[in-house]
């Protein structure tokens, strides 16, 4: 799951990028409001599953970034992460289009859980697990099982499988899969997605992921669903 982090504090931003990365998120980090507003209005905006947004930012305030994001029609889930702890600040952000509000200092595990919940709801899912037949993926625990047995995946393989299961029934292009697994500053080999898909098919069977020639890859929704 790829998220946009907007935070001007270098120590906190670095810690969040590392910590959320360890929790399974691909994190793109911007340090001022003007950059964030441009990113959320540009073509790359569709790559983000969620945004973590500070309010006290240089160039443009977080509230103005949020206003421009919503007025431009971008419905990406936004979690405001700020030191402002008054009720009026919370009301202004939530009524202005924020989906959640967390006050600093905060617990990193709680932030990760809130982000997963926001992303899950944005995709219309209530249950926390992604399952397809005997295959079950747990985003919080970073765990995949097949028939109840754990299956070891690399971080990239996990990210691609999560994207495909979360979008079951939709064809995902190679670009969309790259965006799910790689950040802005990471180098992506031209055949990286194909290699990861090959590895996933070896582990779960060739029938799980279908190639739609000239378009991308698809997990058939016929037997997919969420575990109870």
URVEN-V172867 format. One record per pair of residues at least 12 apart in sequence whose C-alpha atoms are under 8 Angstrom apart, sorted by sequence separation. I is the first residue (numbers start at 0). J is the second residue. D is the distance in Angstrom with one decimal. If there is no record, write none. Layout:
I J D
I J D
//
This chain:
4 16 7.8
16 28 7.1
133 145 5.3
134 146 6.5
196 208 7.7
207 219 7.5
79 92 7.6
133 146 4.8
99 113 8.0
133 147 7.4
162 176 7.2
177 192 6.8
12 28 7.3
141 157 7.9
176 192 7.1
159 176 6.1
162 179 6.8
79 97 6.7
84 102 6.1
77 96 7.8
78 97 6.2
79 98 7.9
81 100 8.0
83 102 6.7
98 117 7.5
173 192 6.6
77 97 5.2
78 98 5.8
79 99 6.2
80 100 6.2
81 101 6.6
82 102 5.4
83 103 7.9
159 179 6.8
76 97 7.3
77 98 5.4
78 99 4.7
79 100 4.7
80 101 5.0
81 102 5.2
82 103 4.8
158 179 6.5
159 180 6.4
2 24 6.8
4 26 6.6
6 28 7.4
7 29 7.6
8 30 7.6
76 98 6.0
77 99 6.7
78 100 5.6
79 101 6.1
80 102 5.8
81 103 5.5
82 104 7.3
158 180 5.4
0 23 7.2
1 24 5.7
2 25 6.2
3 26 6.0
4 27 6.0
5 28 6.0
6 29 6.5
7 30 4.3
78 101 7.3
80 103 6.7
115 138 7.8
138 161 7.7
0 24 5.1
1 25 4.4
2 26 5.2
3 27 5.0
4 28 4.7
5 29 4.9
6 30 5.1
7 31 6.1
32 56 5.7
33 57 7.9
115 139 7.6
0 25 5.9
1 26 5.9
2 27 6.4
3 28 6.1
4 29 6.2
5 30 5.7
6 31 7.0
31 56 5.5
32 57 6.1
33 58 5.6
50 75 7.1
52 77 6.9
54 79 7.2
136 161 7.2
155 180 5.7
1 27 7.6
3 29 7.5
5 31 6.8
30 56 7.6
31 57 5.1
32 58 5.5
33 59 5.5
49 75 5.7
50 76 6.3
51 77 6.1
52 78 6.1
53 79 5.8
54 80 7.4
55 81 7.6
5 32 7.4
30 57 8.0
31 58 6.1
32 59 4.3
48 75 6.6
49 76 4.8
50 77 4.7
51 78 4.9
52 79 4.7
53 80 5.0
54 81 6.0
69 96 6.6
112 139 7.3
31 59 7.0
32 60 5.9
36 64 5.2
40 68 6.8
47 75 7.2
48 76 7.1
49 77 5.8
50 78 6.1
51 79 5.9
52 80 5.7
53 81 5.2
32 61 6.2
35 64 6.9
36 65 8.0
39 68 6.2
49 78 7.6
51 80 6.4
52 81 7.8
66 95 6.6
5 35 6.6
62 92 6.7
65 95 7.2
66 96 7.3
33 64 7.6
36 67 6.8
40 71 7.0
65 96 6.8
32 64 6.1
36 68 6.8
65 97 7.2
129 161 7.7
40 73 7.6
62 95 7.7
131 164 7.5
39 73 7.4
130 164 7.4
129 164 6.4
78 114 7.5
129 165 6.8
159 195 7.8
159 196 8.0
156 195 5.8
160 199 7.7
155 195 7.3
156 196 7.6
76 117 6.3
170 211 7.4
76 118 6.9
156 198 7.8
172 214 5.8
173 215 5.8
122 165 7.7
156 199 6.8
171 214 7.7
172 215 4.1
173 216 7.7
3 47 6.3
170 214 7.3
171 215 5.4
172 216 6.4
1 46 6.8
2 47 5.0
5 50 7.6
76 121 7.1
170 215 5.9
171 216 5.4
1 47 5.2
2 48 5.5
3 49 6.5
4 50 6.0
5 51 6.1
6 52 6.7
7 53 7.9
75 121 8.0
170 216 5.4
171 217 6.4
0 47 7.7
1 48 5.6
2 49 5.0
3 50 4.7
4 51 4.8
5 52 4.9
6 53 5.5
170 217 4.7
0 48 6.1
1 49 7.3
2 50 5.6
3 51 6.2
4 52 6.3
5 53 6.0
169 217 6.1
170 218 7.8
2 51 7.5
7 56 6.2
168 217 6.6
169 218 7.5
6 56 7.1
7 57 7.5
167 217 6.8
168 218 6.1
167 218 5.0
168 219 5.4
150 202 7.9
166 218 7.7
167 219 6.0
168 220 4.7
163 216 7.9
167 220 5.1
163 217 6.8
164 218 6.5
163 218 6.1
167 223 7.1
145 203 7.8
164 223 7.7
49 114 7.1
49 117 7.6
49 118 6.6
48 118 6.2
19 107 7.8
18 107 7.3
22 111 7.1
132 222 6.1
131 222 6.0
132 223 6.4
135 226 7.6
15 107 8.0
19 111 6.9
131 223 4.1
130 223 5.9
131 224 6.0
130 224 5.4
131 225 7.8
129 224 6.5
130 225 5.1
129 225 5.1
130 226 5.9
128 225 5.6
129 226 6.8
127 225 7.6
128 226 6.0
126 225 6.0
126 226 7.0
126 227 7.1
23 138 7.8
22 139 7.7
23 141 7.1
22 141 7.8
46 175 7.1
23 154 7.4
46 178 5.8
46 179 6.9
23 158 7.8
25 179 7.4
25 180 6.5
27 182 5.9
25 181 6.4
26 182 6.4
27 183 6.4
25 182 6.0
0 158 6.6
0 161 7.9
0 162 7.4
1 178 7.2
1 179 5.5
0 179 5.6
1 180 7.1
0 180 7.2
1 181 7.9
1 182 7.5
//
